[in-house]
Amino acid sequence: MKDVAALARVSPKTVSNVVTGSAQVSEPTRQRVEDAMRQLDFVPNLSARTLRNGRTGIIGVALPDLATAFSATLAHEVVDVAHLRGLAVQIEETAAEPEREYELVSRARTHLIDGLILNPVRLEDSVIEQVDHLPPVVLIGEVEQHLTDRVFVESRTAAREITTHVIERGARRVAALGGAVHGLGGKATSGLRLQGYLEALHAAGLDPDPQLQVQLPEWTIAGAAAGMEELLDRRVHFDAVVAFTDTIAFGALHVLRRSGVRVPEDVLLTGFDDVEHAAFTNPPLTTIAFDHRDYAVAALDLLAARLDDRRRETTAQTVDHCLIVRESTGHPGAVPRGHRPD
């Protein structure tokens, strides 16, 4: 570290700040330090760090389904931000096997990793309420609890906004793909997004139709395609589809096109998350966007604060979102004709 400091013309403390992310460093200084690290092939000595401060420099991240576009994007951002802070990341997939959360918690409690970022599908399946004396943990997503810190997007508000958008574009028979009233005991995210969808319908004076609500066991492209086929098989009229994620929208778009239903001329279509693919579908997808990098930074900041002070009060931090309007919801004043079964 002293060699890096000498080459970059900074103090060893500044090099430490760049490696750990523990203090702000100006961009020109950070660039000089990182250039010196590359030139000297400098690798932080995590073993020495562990002896000095009792930490391993390793964190665990558990996401429900690493195959989805949003999980892949978020994992990329978490790993990238963690790397800049000198941290290594162990990633697990938990949707099919929630007990993997327990394994990560066990490793943290035995000091094999420092802390965890978890994205549970449902609180009752999560380790959070099952284990006494939790290690440092940050939850990401809409599972509401007050036992530990969490970072989330206001899903209910965002779903209300995007449903209102398609109603303002002329839709009157709006389908919800990803949640149904009879499935409110399922995923926390689907419950909140369904509530926002229903609130927008009520505000517009539209009666919700259970036949327009489709619960999906899996939030994958294939799962969404099956859900879209189920909606078509119900033979009900609809002129818009509010998909609860971009991945769900991709599966819906495929089935609609294969069935001869045009987007947006016949049916408006929206997503949620604004993953990279959303801007490159045909037509490009209207969606709810938020900065995935900010999401990762907020989670890592809360985890760092928890590692420094395990007795601090829990924090719930929201990440700002916005509506991104693209061609999948047509042009203002263009009313969708709707899908009418023969």
Contacts in CASP RR format, 6 or more apart in sequence:
PFRMAT RR
TARGET T0000
AUTHOR 0000-0000-0000
METHOD contacts of the structure
MODEL  1
MKDVAALARVSPKTVSNVVTGSAQVSEPTRQRVEDAMRQLDFVPNLSART
LRNGRTGIIGVALPDLATAFSATLAHEVVDVAHLRGLAVQIEETAAEPER
EYELVSRARTHLIDGLILNPVRLEDSVIEQVDHLPPVVLIGEVEQHLTDR
VFVESRTAAREITTHVIERGARRVAALGGAVHGLGGKATSGLRLQGYLEA
LHAAGLDPDPQLQVQLPEWTIAGAAAGMEELLDRRVHFDAVVAFTDTIAF
GALHVLRRSGVRVPEDVLLTGFDDVEHAAFTNPPLTTIAFDHRDYAVAAL
DLLAARLDDRRRETTAQTVDHCLIVRESTGHPGAVPRGHRPD
1 12 0 8 1.000
1 15 0 8 1.000
1 16 0 8 1.000
1 19 0 8 1.000
1 42 0 8 1.000
2 12 0 8 1.000
3 40 0 8 1.000
3 42 0 8 1.000
4 15 0 8 1.000
4 33 0 8 1.000
4 36 0 8 1.000
4 37 0 8 1.000
4 40 0 8 1.000
4 42 0 8 1.000
5 11 0 8 1.000
5 12 0 8 1.000
5 14 0 8 1.000
5 15 0 8 1.000
5 36 0 8 1.000
7 36 0 8 1.000
7 39 0 8 1.000
7 40 0 8 1.000
8 14 0 8 1.000
8 15 0 8 1.000
8 29 0 8 1.000
8 32 0 8 1.000
8 33 0 8 1.000
8 35 0 8 1.000
8 36 0 8 1.000
9 32 0 8 1.000
10 29 0 8 1.000
10 32 0 8 1.000
10 33 0 8 1.000
14 25 0 8 1.000
14 29 0 8 1.000
14 33 0 8 1.000
15 33 0 8 1.000
16 22 0 8 1.000
17 23 0 8 1.000
17 24 0 8 1.000
17 25 0 8 1.000
18 25 0 8 1.000
18 29 0 8 1.000
18 30 0 8 1.000
18 33 0 8 1.000
18 34 0 8 1.000
19 44 0 8 1.000
19 85 0 8 1.000
19 86 0 8 1.000
20 85 0 8 1.000
20 86 0 8 1.000
21 84 0 8 1.000
21 85 0 8 1.000
21 86 0 8 1.000
22 304 0 8 1.000
25 33 0 8 1.000
36 42 0 8 1.000
44 86 0 8 1.000
46 56 0 8 1.000
46 57 0 8 1.000
46 58 0 8 1.000
46 88 0 8 1.000
49 55 0 8 1.000
49 56 0 8 1.000
49 57 0 8 1.000
50 56 0 8 1.000
50 57 0 8 1.000
54 111 0 8 1.000
55 114 0 8 1.000
55 307 0 8 1.000
56 111 0 8 1.000
56 112 0 8 1.000
56 113 0 8 1.000
56 114 0 8 1.000
57 86 0 8 1.000
57 87 0 8 1.000
57 88 0 8 1.000
57 113 0 8 1.000
57 114 0 8 1.000
58 87 0 8 1.000
58 88 0 8 1.000
58 89 0 8 1.000
58 90 0 8 1.000
58 112 0 8 1.000
58 113 0 8 1.000
58 114 0 8 1.000
59 82 0 8 1.000
59 87 0 8 1.000
59 88 0 8 1.000
59 89 0 8 1.000
59 90 0 8 1.000
59 113 0 8 1.000
59 114 0 8 1.000
59 115 0 8 1.000
59 116 0 8 1.000
59 117 0 8 1.000
59 303 0 8 1.000
60 89 0 8 1.000
60 90 0 8 1.000
60 91 0 8 1.000
60 92 0 8 1.000
60 104 0 8 1.000
60 107 0 8 1.000
60 108 0 8 1.000
60 113 0 8 1.000
60 115 0 8 1.000
60 116 0 8 1.000
60 117 0 8 1.000
61 75 0 8 1.000
61 78 0 8 1.000
61 89 0 8 1.000
61 90 0 8 1.000
61 91 0 8 1.000
61 92 0 8 1.000
61 116 0 8 1.000
61 117 0 8 1.000
61 118 0 8 1.000
62 91 0 8 1.000
62 92 0 8 1.000
62 93 0 8 1.000
62 94 0 8 1.000
62 100 0 8 1.000
62 101 0 8 1.000
62 104 0 8 1.000
62 116 0 8 1.000
62 117 0 8 1.000
62 118 0 8 1.000
62 119 0 8 1.000
62 120 0 8 1.000
63 71 0 8 1.000
63 74 0 8 1.000
63 75 0 8 1.000
63 91 0 8 1.000
63 92 0 8 1.000
63 93 0 8 1.000
63 94 0 8 1.000
63 119 0 8 1.000
64 71 0 8 1.000
64 93 0 8 1.000
64 94 0 8 1.000
64 95 0 8 1.000
64 119 0 8 1.000
64 120 0 8 1.000
64 121 0 8 1.000
65 71 0 8 1.000
65 93 0 8 1.000
65 95 0 8 1.000
65 218 0 8 1.000
65 219 0 8 1.000
65 220 0 8 1.000
66 72 0 8 1.000
66 75 0 8 1.000
66 91 0 8 1.000
66 93 0 8 1.000
67 220 0 8 1.000
68 219 0 8 1.000
68 220 0 8 1.000
68 245 0 8 1.000
68 247 0 8 1.000
69 246 0 8 1.000
69 247 0 8 1.000
69 250 0 8 1.000
69 273 0 8 1.000
69 275 0 8 1.000
69 276 0 8 1.000
69 277 0 8 1.000
70 245 0 8 1.000
70 246 0 8 1.000
70 247 0 8 1.000
70 273 0 8 1.000
70 275 0 8 1.000
71 119 0 8 1.000
73 273 0 8 1.000
73 275 0 8 1.000
73 276 0 8 1.000
73 292 0 8 1.000
74 119 0 8 1.000
74 140 0 8 1.000
74 292 0 8 1.000
74 295 0 8 1.000
74 296 0 8 1.000
75 91 0 8 1.000
77 292 0 8 1.000
77 293 0 8 1.000
77 295 0 8 1.000
77 296 0 8 1.000
78 89 0 8 1.000
78 117 0 8 1.000
78 296 0 8 1.000
78 299 0 8 1.000
78 300 0 8 1.000
79 89 0 8 1.000
79 91 0 8 1.000
80 296 0 8 1.000
81 293 0 8 1.000
81 296 0 8 1.000
81 297 0 8 1.000
81 300 0 8 1.000
82 88 0 8 1.000
82 89 0 8 1.000
82 300 0 8 1.000
83 89 0 8 1.000
85 300 0 8 1.000
85 304 0 8 1.000
87 300 0 8 1.000
90 104 0 8 1.000
90 107 0 8 1.000
90 113 0 8 1.000
92 100 0 8 1.000
92 101 0 8 1.000
92 103 0 8 1.000
92 104 0 8 1.000
93 100 0 8 1.000
94 100 0 8 1.000
94 101 0 8 1.000
94 118 0 8 1.000
94 119 0 8 1.000
94 120 0 8 1.000
94 121 0 8 1.000
95 121 0 8 1.000
98 120 0 8 1.000
98 121 0 8 1.000
98 125 0 8 1.000
98 126 0 8 1.000
98 127 0 8 1.000
101 118 0 8 1.000
101 120 0 8 1.000
101 126 0 8 1.000
101 127 0 8 1.000
102 127 0 8 1.000
102 130 0 8 1.000
102 131 0 8 1.000
104 113 0 8 1.000
104 116 0 8 1.000
104 118 0 8 1.000
105 116 0 8 1.000
105 127 0 8 1.000
105 131 0 8 1.000
105 134 0 8 1.000
105 135 0 8 1.000
105 137 0 8 1.000
107 113 0 8 1.000
108 114 0 8 1.000
108 115 0 8 1.000
108 116 0 8 1.000
108 135 0 8 1.000
108 136 0 8 1.000
108 137 0 8 1.000
109 133 0 8 1.000
109 135 0 8 1.000
114 136 0 8 1.000
114 307 0 8 1.000
115 135 0 8 1.000
115 136 0 8 1.000
115 137 0 8 1.000
115 303 0 8 1.000
115 306 0 8 1.000
115 307 0 8 1.000
116 135 0 8 1.000
116 136 0 8 1.000
116 137 0 8 1.000
116 138 0 8 1.000
116 303 0 8 1.000
117 137 0 8 1.000
117 138 0 8 1.000
117 139 0 8 1.000
117 140 0 8 1.000
117 299 0 8 1.000
117 300 0 8 1.000
117 303 0 8 1.000
118 126 0 8 1.000
118 127 0 8 1.000
118 128 0 8 1.000
118 137 0 8 1.000
118 138 0 8 1.000
118 139 0 8 1.000
118 140 0 8 1.000
119 139 0 8 1.000
119 140 0 8 1.000
119 141 0 8 1.000
120 126 0 8 1.000
120 127 0 8 1.000
120 128 0 8 1.000
120 139 0 8 1.000
120 143 0 8 1.000
121 143 0 8 1.000
121 186 0 8 1.000
121 187 0 8 1.000
121 188 0 8 1.000
121 189 0 8 1.000
122 143 0 8 1.000
122 185 0 8 1.000
122 186 0 8 1.000
122 187 0 8 1.000
122 188 0 8 1.000
123 129 0 8 1.000
123 143 0 8 1.000
123 144 0 8 1.000
123 145 0 8 1.000
123 188 0 8 1.000
126 143 0 8 1.000
128 134 0 8 1.000
128 137 0 8 1.000
128 139 0 8 1.000
128 143 0 8 1.000
128 145 0 8 1.000
128 147 0 8 1.000
128 148 0 8 1.000
129 145 0 8 1.000
129 147 0 8 1.000
134 147 0 8 1.000
134 148 0 8 1.000
136 303 0 8 1.000
136 306 0 8 1.000
136 307 0 8 1.000
136 310 0 8 1.000
137 148 0 8 1.000
137 149 0 8 1.000
137 303 0 8 1.000
137 306 0 8 1.000
138 148 0 8 1.000
138 149 0 8 1.000
138 150 0 8 1.000
138 151 0 8 1.000
138 299 0 8 1.000
138 302 0 8 1.000
138 303 0 8 1.000
138 306 0 8 1.000
139 145 0 8 1.000
139 148 0 8 1.000
139 149 0 8 1.000
139 150 0 8 1.000
139 151 0 8 1.000
139 152 0 8 1.000
140 150 0 8 1.000
140 151 0 8 1.000
140 152 0 8 1.000
140 295 0 8 1.000
140 299 0 8 1.000
141 150 0 8 1.000
141 151 0 8 1.000
141 152 0 8 1.000
141 153 0 8 1.000
141 188 0 8 1.000
141 189 0 8 1.000
142 152 0 8 1.000
142 153 0 8 1.000
142 155 0 8 1.000
142 188 0 8 1.000
142 189 0 8 1.000
142 192 0 8 1.000
143 150 0 8 1.000
143 188 0 8 1.000
144 150 0 8 1.000
144 188 0 8 1.000
146 314 0 8 1.000
147 314 0 8 1.000
148 306 0 8 1.000
148 314 0 8 1.000
149 302 0 8 1.000
149 303 0 8 1.000
149 305 0 8 1.000
149 306 0 8 1.000
149 314 0 8 1.000
149 315 0 8 1.000
149 316 0 8 1.000
149 317 0 8 1.000
150 302 0 8 1.000
150 314 0 8 1.000
150 315 0 8 1.000
150 316 0 8 1.000
150 317 0 8 1.000
151 295 0 8 1.000
151 298 0 8 1.000
151 299 0 8 1.000
151 302 0 8 1.000
151 317 0 8 1.000
151 318 0 8 1.000
151 319 0 8 1.000
152 316 0 8 1.000
152 317 0 8 1.000
152 318 0 8 1.000
152 319 0 8 1.000
153 288 0 8 1.000
153 290 0 8 1.000
153 295 0 8 1.000
153 318 0 8 1.000
153 319 0 8 1.000
153 321 0 8 1.000
154 318 0 8 1.000
154 321 0 8 1.000
155 189 0 8 1.000
155 192 0 8 1.000
155 193 0 8 1.000
155 196 0 8 1.000
155 272 0 8 1.000
156 192 0 8 1.000
156 193 0 8 1.000
156 195 0 8 1.000
156 196 0 8 1.000
156 199 0 8 1.000
157 196 0 8 1.000
157 321 0 8 1.000
158 193 0 8 1.000
158 272 0 8 1.000
158 288 0 8 1.000
158 321 0 8 1.000
158 323 0 8 1.000
159 192 0 8 1.000
159 193 0 8 1.000
159 194 0 8 1.000
159 195 0 8 1.000
159 196 0 8 1.000
159 197 0 8 1.000
159 200 0 8 1.000
159 242 0 8 1.000
159 244 0 8 1.000
159 272 0 8 1.000
159 288 0 8 1.000
160 196 0 8 1.000
160 197 0 8 1.000
160 199 0 8 1.000
160 200 0 8 1.000
160 203 0 8 1.000
161 200 0 8 1.000
161 288 0 8 1.000
161 323 0 8 1.000
162 242 0 8 1.000
162 270 0 8 1.000
162 271 0 8 1.000
162 272 0 8 1.000
162 286 0 8 1.000
162 287 0 8 1.000
162 288 0 8 1.000
162 323 0 8 1.000
163 174 0 8 1.000
163 196 0 8 1.000
163 197 0 8 1.000
163 200 0 8 1.000
163 201 0 8 1.000
163 242 0 8 1.000
164 200 0 8 1.000
164 203 0 8 1.000
164 204 0 8 1.000
165 270 0 8 1.000
165 286 0 8 1.000
165 323 0 8 1.000
165 325 0 8 1.000
165 329 0 8 1.000
166 174 0 8 1.000
166 240 0 8 1.000
166 242 0 8 1.000
166 268 0 8 1.000
166 270 0 8 1.000
166 329 0 8 1.000
167 174 0 8 1.000
167 200 0 8 1.000
167 201 0 8 1.000
167 204 0 8 1.000
167 206 0 8 1.000
167 240 0 8 1.000
169 240 0 8 1.000
169 268 0 8 1.000
169 329 0 8 1.000
169 330 0 8 1.000
169 332 0 8 1.000
169 333 0 8 1.000
169 334 0 8 1.000
169 335 0 8 1.000
169 336 0 8 1.000
170 239 0 8 1.000
170 333 0 8 1.000
170 335 0 8 1.000
170 336 0 8 1.000
171 239 0 8 1.000
171 240 0 8 1.000
171 268 0 8 1.000
171 336 0 8 1.000
172 206 0 8 1.000
172 239 0 8 1.000
173 209 0 8 1.000
173 212 0 8 1.000
173 236 0 8 1.000
173 237 0 8 1.000
173 238 0 8 1.000
173 239 0 8 1.000
173 240 0 8 1.000
173 338 0 8 1.000
174 197 0 8 1.000
174 201 0 8 1.000
174 206 0 8 1.000
174 212 0 8 1.000
174 238 0 8 1.000
174 239 0 8 1.000
174 240 0 8 1.000
174 241 0 8 1.000
174 242 0 8 1.000
175 212 0 8 1.000
175 213 0 8 1.000
175 214 0 8 1.000
175 231 0 8 1.000
175 238 0 8 1.000
175 240 0 8 1.000
175 241 0 8 1.000
175 242 0 8 1.000
176 193 0 8 1.000
176 194 0 8 1.000
176 197 0 8 1.000
176 212 0 8 1.000
176 213 0 8 1.000
176 214 0 8 1.000
176 242 0 8 1.000
176 244 0 8 1.000
177 214 0 8 1.000
177 216 0 8 1.000
177 224 0 8 1.000
177 227 0 8 1.000
177 228 0 8 1.000
177 231 0 8 1.000
177 241 0 8 1.000
177 242 0 8 1.000
177 243 0 8 1.000
177 244 0 8 1.000
177 248 0 8 1.000
177 249 0 8 1.000
177 252 0 8 1.000
178 190 0 8 1.000
178 193 0 8 1.000
178 194 0 8 1.000
178 214 0 8 1.000
178 215 0 8 1.000
178 216 0 8 1.000
178 219 0 8 1.000
178 224 0 8 1.000
178 243 0 8 1.000
178 244 0 8 1.000
178 248 0 8 1.000
179 190 0 8 1.000
179 191 0 8 1.000
179 193 0 8 1.000
179 194 0 8 1.000
179 213 0 8 1.000
179 214 0 8 1.000
179 215 0 8 1.000
179 216 0 8 1.000
179 244 0 8 1.000
180 194 0 8 1.000
180 210 0 8 1.000
180 213 0 8 1.000
180 214 0 8 1.000
180 215 0 8 1.000
181 194 0 8 1.000
181 198 0 8 1.000
181 208 0 8 1.000
181 210 0 8 1.000
181 213 0 8 1.000
182 210 0 8 1.000
182 215 0 8 1.000
183 190 0 8 1.000
183 191 0 8 1.000
183 215 0 8 1.000
184 191 0 8 1.000
184 194 0 8 1.000
185 191 0 8 1.000
187 219 0 8 1.000
189 244 0 8 1.000
190 215 0 8 1.000
190 216 0 8 1.000
190 244 0 8 1.000
193 244 0 8 1.000
193 272 0 8 1.000
194 213 0 8 1.000
194 244 0 8 1.000
197 242 0 8 1.000
198 208 0 8 1.000
201 207 0 8 1.000
201 208 0 8 1.000
202 208 0 8 1.000
209 236 0 8 1.000
211 234 0 8 1.000
211 236 0 8 1.000
212 231 0 8 1.000
212 236 0 8 1.000
212 238 0 8 1.000
214 227 0 8 1.000
214 228 0 8 1.000
214 230 0 8 1.000
214 231 0 8 1.000
216 223 0 8 1.000
216 224 0 8 1.000
216 226 0 8 1.000
216 227 0 8 1.000
216 244 0 8 1.000
216 248 0 8 1.000
217 223 0 8 1.000
219 244 0 8 1.000
219 245 0 8 1.000
219 247 0 8 1.000
219 248 0 8 1.000
220 247 0 8 1.000
221 247 0 8 1.000
221 248 0 8 1.000
221 250 0 8 1.000
221 251 0 8 1.000
221 254 0 8 1.000
222 251 0 8 1.000
223 248 0 8 1.000
223 251 0 8 1.000
224 243 0 8 1.000
224 247 0 8 1.000
224 248 0 8 1.000
224 249 0 8 1.000
224 250 0 8 1.000
224 251 0 8 1.000
224 252 0 8 1.000
225 251 0 8 1.000
225 252 0 8 1.000
225 254 0 8 1.000
225 255 0 8 1.000
227 252 0 8 1.000
228 241 0 8 1.000
228 251 0 8 1.000
228 252 0 8 1.000
228 255 0 8 1.000
228 256 0 8 1.000
229 255 0 8 1.000
231 238 0 8 1.000
231 241 0 8 1.000
232 255 0 8 1.000
232 259 0 8 1.000
232 339 0 8 1.000
232 341 0 8 1.000
235 341 0 8 1.000
236 341 0 8 1.000
237 338 0 8 1.000
237 339 0 8 1.000
237 340 0 8 1.000
237 341 0 8 1.000
238 267 0 8 1.000
238 338 0 8 1.000
238 339 0 8 1.000
239 266 0 8 1.000
239 267 0 8 1.000
239 268 0 8 1.000
239 336 0 8 1.000
239 337 0 8 1.000
239 338 0 8 1.000
239 339 0 8 1.000
240 267 0 8 1.000
240 268 0 8 1.000
240 269 0 8 1.000
240 270 0 8 1.000
240 329 0 8 1.000
240 336 0 8 1.000
241 249 0 8 1.000
241 252 0 8 1.000
241 256 0 8 1.000
241 267 0 8 1.000
241 268 0 8 1.000
241 269 0 8 1.000
241 270 0 8 1.000
242 270 0 8 1.000
242 271 0 8 1.000
243 249 0 8 1.000
243 252 0 8 1.000
243 269 0 8 1.000
243 270 0 8 1.000
243 271 0 8 1.000
243 272 0 8 1.000
244 271 0 8 1.000
244 272 0 8 1.000
245 271 0 8 1.000
245 272 0 8 1.000
245 273 0 8 1.000
246 271 0 8 1.000
246 272 0 8 1.000
246 273 0 8 1.000
246 274 0 8 1.000
246 275 0 8 1.000
246 277 0 8 1.000
246 278 0 8 1.000
246 285 0 8 1.000
246 287 0 8 1.000
247 273 0 8 1.000
247 275 0 8 1.000
248 271 0 8 1.000
249 269 0 8 1.000
249 270 0 8 1.000
249 271 0 8 1.000
249 272 0 8 1.000
249 278 0 8 1.000
249 281 0 8 1.000
249 285 0 8 1.000
249 287 0 8 1.000
249 328 0 8 1.000
250 277 0 8 1.000
250 281 0 8 1.000
250 285 0 8 1.000
252 269 0 8 1.000
253 263 0 8 1.000
253 269 0 8 1.000
253 281 0 8 1.000
253 285 0 8 1.000
253 328 0 8 1.000
256 262 0 8 1.000
256 263 0 8 1.000
256 267 0 8 1.000
256 269 0 8 1.000
256 339 0 8 1.000
257 263 0 8 1.000
261 267 0 8 1.000
261 339 0 8 1.000
263 269 0 8 1.000
263 283 0 8 1.000
263 328 0 8 1.000
264 283 0 8 1.000
264 327 0 8 1.000
264 328 0 8 1.000
264 329 0 8 1.000
264 330 0 8 1.000
264 334 0 8 1.000
264 336 0 8 1.000
265 336 0 8 1.000
265 337 0 8 1.000
266 336 0 8 1.000
266 337 0 8 1.000
266 338 0 8 1.000
266 339 0 8 1.000
267 336 0 8 1.000
267 338 0 8 1.000
267 339 0 8 1.000
268 286 0 8 1.000
268 328 0 8 1.000
268 329 0 8 1.000
268 330 0 8 1.000
268 336 0 8 1.000
269 285 0 8 1.000
269 286 0 8 1.000
269 328 0 8 1.000
269 329 0 8 1.000
270 285 0 8 1.000
270 286 0 8 1.000
270 287 0 8 1.000
270 328 0 8 1.000
270 329 0 8 1.000
271 278 0 8 1.000
271 285 0 8 1.000
271 286 0 8 1.000
271 287 0 8 1.000
271 288 0 8 1.000
272 287 0 8 1.000
272 288 0 8 1.000
273 287 0 8 1.000
273 288 0 8 1.000
273 289 0 8 1.000
273 290 0 8 1.000
274 287 0 8 1.000
274 288 0 8 1.000
274 289 0 8 1.000
274 290 0 8 1.000
274 324 0 8 1.000
278 284 0 8 1.000
278 285 0 8 1.000
278 287 0 8 1.000
278 324 0 8 1.000
278 326 0 8 1.000
279 285 0 8 1.000
279 326 0 8 1.000
281 328 0 8 1.000
283 326 0 8 1.000
283 327 0 8 1.000
283 328 0 8 1.000
283 330 0 8 1.000
284 326 0 8 1.000
284 327 0 8 1.000
284 328 0 8 1.000
285 326 0 8 1.000
285 328 0 8 1.000
286 323 0 8 1.000
286 324 0 8 1.000
286 325 0 8 1.000
286 326 0 8 1.000
286 327 0 8 1.000
286 328 0 8 1.000
286 329 0 8 1.000
287 323 0 8 1.000
287 324 0 8 1.000
287 326 0 8 1.000
288 321 0 8 1.000
288 322 0 8 1.000
288 323 0 8 1.000
288 324 0 8 1.000
289 321 0 8 1.000
289 322 0 8 1.000
289 323 0 8 1.000
289 324 0 8 1.000
290 319 0 8 1.000
290 320 0 8 1.000
290 321 0 8 1.000
290 322 0 8 1.000
291 319 0 8 1.000
291 320 0 8 1.000
294 319 0 8 1.000
294 320 0 8 1.000
295 319 0 8 1.000
298 317 0 8 1.000
298 319 0 8 1.000
302 315 0 8 1.000
302 317 0 8 1.000
305 312 0 8 1.000
305 315 0 8 1.000
306 312 0 8 1.000
END
